[in-house]
Amino acid sequence: MEEISLREILDLLQENWKMIVIIPLLLVGFTAAGTIFLIDKTYSSSTTLIVGKPEGYSSTISDTANELRINQQLVGTYSEIAKSKSVMTQVNSALNLGFSDAELANMITVATVNNTELIKISVISEDPVQSATIANKTAEIFMTDVAELMKINNLQVVDEAVVNSGAVGPNLKLNLAIALLLGLIISVGIIFVKEALNTTVKTVDQLKNLAGDVSIIGIIPECQELTLNGEK
């Protein structure tokens, strides 16, 4: 395959600048329309719990470090319980959501906050009120289940979920940026494929390479169309 210089690449891109502009713009336009009119907005709400001392429990100063370590370990266990099938079934039933347990679990994210004793339960749905309601109900049922399963009541609500009217998805700016980048890649790819399949001889050097040892008698220069009288 014949090597192509940087200058030739730049000339090739310059010759096809219309394609480089049009394809990304079309893709950005279609993406914007699809994101705005076809994809439903989603809303997020979250509630925060803390793993602390059981009610009525007192400890000495020397026990504090061990308690902190144990509570941080319990956070991982509690996070799994929060999205368990048992909790999801109870939340579904209590709120009459009509989701399957798997669908509800996919809407909920349970995570620790910066390796602390805090547990954050976040819910994303297409209804801001529903997101807050699910988050609070999940926390309520989760705390009850932990008390029954672990025989310990050491969970407390730090922040209840509130209704957030600002949509978290879809991310229009991100989608447009991806569409623009994809459009540029597609347009440049098409240009290089067309160039690779083009067998037209465009330069004297290309002709010499093809002709090999055969002498070139003459070259017809490029010119504008002439009239019968020889005028341009």
TILOGU-676827 format. One record per atom (N, C-alpha, C, O): x, y, z. Coordinates in steps of 0.05 Angstrom, whole numbers, plus 5000, padded with zeros to 4 digits. Example, Ala and Ser with C-alpha at 12.3 -4.5 7.8 and 13.67 -1.06 7.14 Angstrom:
526448865156/524649105156/526449345156/528549345169/525749555142/527349795143/525850015157/526850235161/
This chain:
501749765000/500050005000/501750255000/503750275015/501150444983/502750694980/502450865005/500250905016/504750965015/504751135038/503551405031/503851505008/502351535050/501151795046/502251985067/502351925090/503052225057/504352415075/502252575091/499852565084/503152715111/501452875127/500153095110/497853165114/501753205092/500753415075/498453315057/496453445053/498753075047/496652955030/494152895047/491952925037/494552815072/492252775089/490653035094/488253035092/492153245099/490853505104/489453605079/487253715080/490753565056/489453645031/486853485026/484853585016/487053225032/484753045029/482353135046/480053145038/483053205071/480953295090/479853565081/477453615083/481553735070/480654005061/478853975037/476854125034/479453785019/477753744996/474953645003/473053704989/474853505025/472253385033/471053515058/469753385074/471653775062/470753905086/467753915090/466753915112/466353915068/463453915070/462353665083/460553675100/463553435076/462653185088/463353185118/461853085134/465753295125/466553295153/464753475170/464353425194/463553675157/461653855172/458853735172/457553745193/457853645149/455053565147/454353315163/452353315178/456053105161/455452855176/455252895206/453352805218/457253025219/457053065248/454553245255/453253185275/453953445239/451653615245/449053465243/447253495260/448853295223/446453125220/446152935244/443952905256/448352815252/448252625274/447652775300/446152675317/448753005304/448153165328/445253245328/443953235349/444153325305/441353405303/439453175310/437553205326/440052935299/438352705305/438552625334/436552555347/440952645345/441352575373/439952765392/438652675411/440053025385/438653225402/435653175401/434253185422/434553125377/431653075375/430852825390/428852815404/432452605387/431852355401/431952385431/430352275446/434052525441/434452565469/432152725482/431152665504/431352935468/429353125478/426453005477/424953035495/425852885454/423052805449/422452515453/420152435457/424552345452/423952055453/424851915479/423651715487/426752035493/427751905518/426452045542/426652295544/425251885559/423952005583/426052105603/428251995606/425352325616/427152435636/427052265662/425052135668/429252255676/429452105701/430252285724/431652485720/429352215748/429752385771/430852215794/430251975797/432552335810/433952185831/433352305859/433152545862/433052135879/432852215907/434352015923/434651775916/435352105946/436951925963/436451985992/435952206000/436751776008/436651796037/439151686049/440351506038/440051796071/442551716084/442051596111/440551716127/443251366117/443051236143/445751226156/447851236142/445851196182/448351156196/448250906213/446250856227/450450756213/450650526230/451950626256/454350696256/450450616278/451550716303/451150526326/451050276321/451050626350/450750456373/447850376377/446150536372/447350136386/444550056392/443450236414/444950346430/440850256414/439450416434/440050306462/439850066467/440750486480/441250406508/444050296513/444750206535/445750296491/448450186494/450350406502/450250626491/452150346520/454250536528/456950396527/457050146531/459050546521/461650416519/463750606530/463250846534/466050496535/468350656545/469850766522/469450686499/471650936528/473351066507/474950856492/475450876468/475950646507/477650446495/476150276474/477350146457/473450266477/471850106459/471250246432/470250126413/471650506431/470750666408/472050576382/470650556362/474650526382/476050446358/474950176347/474550146323/474549986365/473449726357/470649756346/469849626327/469049926359/466349966350/466250086322/464650016305/468050276317/468150406291/468950206269/467750206247/470850026275/471649826256/469449626250/468949556227/468049546271/465849346268/463549476252/462349346235/462949726258/460749856244/461349886214/459549856198/463849946207/464649966179/464349706165/463649696141/464949486179/464649216168/461649156164/460849036144/460049246183/457149196181/455849346158/453849256147/457049566151/455949726129/455749566103/453849576089/457849406097/457849236074/455649026075/454248986055/455248906098/453048716101/450348846098/448548736084/450049076111/447449216109/446849306081/444549296072/448849376066/448449466038/447249246021/445649296004/448148996026/447048766011/444148716020/442448646003/443648746045/440848696055/438948896043/436648826038/439849146040/438049356030/436949296003/434749385996/438449145986/437449085959/436548795957/436348685934/436148655979/435448375979/432648345968/431048535968/432048105958/429348055947/427148095968/424948185961/427748035993/425848076014/425048366017/422648426019/426948536017/426448826020/424948935995/423049085998/425848845972/424548945947/421648855946/419949015937/421148615954/418348515954/416548675972/414348745966/417648735996/416048896015/415549176006/413449286010/417649295993/417249575983/415249575960/413449745959/415449375942/413449355920/410649335931/408749465921/410349165951/407649115962/406549355977/404249425975/408349485992/407449716009/406649955992/404750105999/407949995969/407450225952/405750165927/405050345912/405049905924/403549815900/404849915874/403550045857/407449865871/408949975849/408349835823/408349955801/408049575824/407549415800/410149345785/410049235763/412449395797/415049315785/415649025795/414648935815/417248895779/418348645789/420548705809/421548935810/421348515825/423448565845/426048635831/427548805841/426648515808/429048575794/429048855783/431048995784/426748935772/426449205761/426849415783/428249615779/425649365806/425949555828/428849565838/429849785844/430049335840/432849325849/434749485830/436649605838/434049475804/435749625784/435349925787/437050085778/433150015799/432650295803/434150405828/434450645832/434950225845/436150295871/439150245872/440050035863/440550435883/443450415887/444050445917/443150645929/445450255929/446250275957/449250285958/450650105948/450350495971/453250525972/454050645998/452450786011/456550596006/457650726030/458650996022/459351045999/458851176042/459751456037/462651486046/463151506070/464451476027/467351526033/468451346056/469851446073/467751086054/468750896074/468050966103/469650916121/465751096106/464851166133/462650976142/462250766130/461351046164/459150886174/456450956161/454350866170/456551126142/454151226128/453451046104/455150956089/450851006101/449750856079/447851036063/446051156075/448351056037/446651226021/444951056002/445950895987/442351086004/440450945987/439351135966/437851325973/439951095941/439151275919/437251125901/437550885895/435251275891/433251165873/433051345848/432851585851/432951225825/432551375800/430151255786/429951015781/428251435780/425751355766/424851585748/426051795747/422651545734/421651745716/419751945730/418752125717/419351905756/417552075771/419152165796/419952005812/419552435800/421052535823/419852465849/421252405869/417152465851/415852405876/416152105882/416652025905/415951945861/416251655865/419151585874/419451405891/421051725864/423851675872/424251715901/425451555915/423251945911/423452005940/421851805957/422851725978/419551735948/417851555963/419151275965/419151155987/420151175943/421450915943/423950915962/424350735977/425551135960/427951145977/427251146006/428550996022/425251296014/424551306043/423251036052/423850946074/421650926035/420350666043/422450446044/422350276061/424350446025/426450246026/428050266052/428750066064/428750516059/430250556084/428650456108/429750326126/426050516109/424350426131/424250126134/424650016155/423649986111/423449696112/426149566117/426349366132/428249686106/430949586110/431749596139/432849396150/431149816153/431849836181/430349636198/431449516217/427749586191/426149386205/427349106201/427548956221/428049046176/429148776171/431748726185/432348516195/433448936186/436048906199/435648856229/437048686241/433748996241/433248966269/432248676275/432948566296/430648556256/429648286260/431848076254/432047876269/433348126233/435347926225/437847926243/438847716251/438848166249/441348196264/440848206295/442748206310/438348236302/437648256331/439048496343/439948486366/439148716328/440548956337/439249196323/438649186299/438849406338/437549646327/439649876328/439650036346/441349876308/443550076307/443550246282/445650356274/441250266268/441050426244/439250666250/437150646262/440150896241/438651146244/438651306218/440651296203/436551446212/436351616189/437751876194/437152016213/439651946176/440952206178/439552406161/438952626171/438952346136/437452516118/435352356104/435952156091/432852456105/430752326090/430852426061/431852636055/429852256043/429752326015/427652546010/425452536021/428352735994/426452955987/426052945956/427652835941/423853075948/423253075919/425153275905/425253515912/426553175885/428353345868/427053375841/426853185826/426353625834/425053665808/426953685785/426153695762/429553705791/431553725769/432153445758/432953265773/431853415732/432453145720/435453085720/437053265716/436052835724/438852745723/439452605697/441852545691/437452545681/437952415656/435552465637/433352525647/435952435611/438452365598/440352605598/439552835600/442952555595/444952755595/445252865566/446752745550/443953085560/443853195533/446653275523/447453215501/448153405540/450853505532/452653265526/454153275506/452553055542/454252825538/453452685512/455152605496/450852655507/449852525483/450752675458/451452555438/450552945459/451353105436/454353095431/455253085408/455953085453/458853065450/459552795437/461352785419/458252585446/458752315434/457952315405/459352195388/455652435398/454652445371/456552595353/457152515330/457652825363/459452985347/462052825342/463052825319/463152695363/465552545359/465152305340/466852255323/462852175343/462251945326/461852035297/462751905278/460652275294/460252385267/462952445253/463252395230/464752555269/467452615258/468852365250/470152355228/468752155267/470051905260/468851775235/470351675218/466251785233/464951665210/465651815184/466251685164/465552075185/466152235161/468952205152/469552165128/470852205171/473652165164/474151885154/475651845135/472751695166/473051415157/472051385128/473351245112/469751505122/468751485094/470651615075/471051505053/471851835082/473751975064/476151795058/476951775035/477251665078/479651505074/478951245059/480551145043/476551135063/475750895048/475350975019/476250825001/474051195013/473751284985/476451334972/476851264949/478251444987/480951504976/482451244970/483851214950/482051044988/483450784984/482350634960/483850494946/479850674954/478550534931/478850694906/478150594884/479850944908/480151114884/482751044869/484851074881/482550954845/484850874829/485751094809/487451044792/484551334812/485251544794/488151644799/488951674822/489651684778/492351794780/492152094781/491252224762/493152214803/492752504807/495352664804/495152904799/497552544808/500152694808/502052554789/501852324782/504152714782/506252604764/507752384778/508552184766/508252414804/509652214819/508151944819/509351734816/505551954822/503951714821/504151584793/504351344791/504151754772/504451644745/507151514741/507351304728/509251634751/511951524749/512151254763/513351064753/510851234786/510950984801/509450764786/510350534787/507350834773/505750634758/507150564732/507150334723/508450754720/509750704693/512350554696/513150414677/513650574718/516150434722/518350544704/518950784705/519550374686/521750464669/520750594643/522350684627/518150594639/517150714615/517351014616/516651144636/518451134594/518851424594/516251564590/514451474576/515951794604/513551964601/514152174580/515952334584/512652174559/513052354536/512152634543/513552824537/509852664555/508852934561/506552924581/505452714587/505953154592/503853184612/502053404603/502853624596/499453354603/497453554597/496853704622/495753594641/497353964623/496854114647/493854154652/492254154633/493154194677/490354244684/489654534676/491254714682/487354574664/486554834656/483554854656/482154654657/482555104655/479655134654/478655084626/480255064607/476055044623/474854984597/475255214577/474855444584/476155144553/476655344533/474355354512/473055154508/473955594500/471955614479/473255534452/475655484451/471755534431/472855464404/474855664395/476555594379/474755904405/476656114397/479156114414/480856284411/479255924433/481655904449/481556094474/483556124488/479156214478/478956394501/477756234525/476256044522/478456324548/477456194572/474556284577/473356194597/
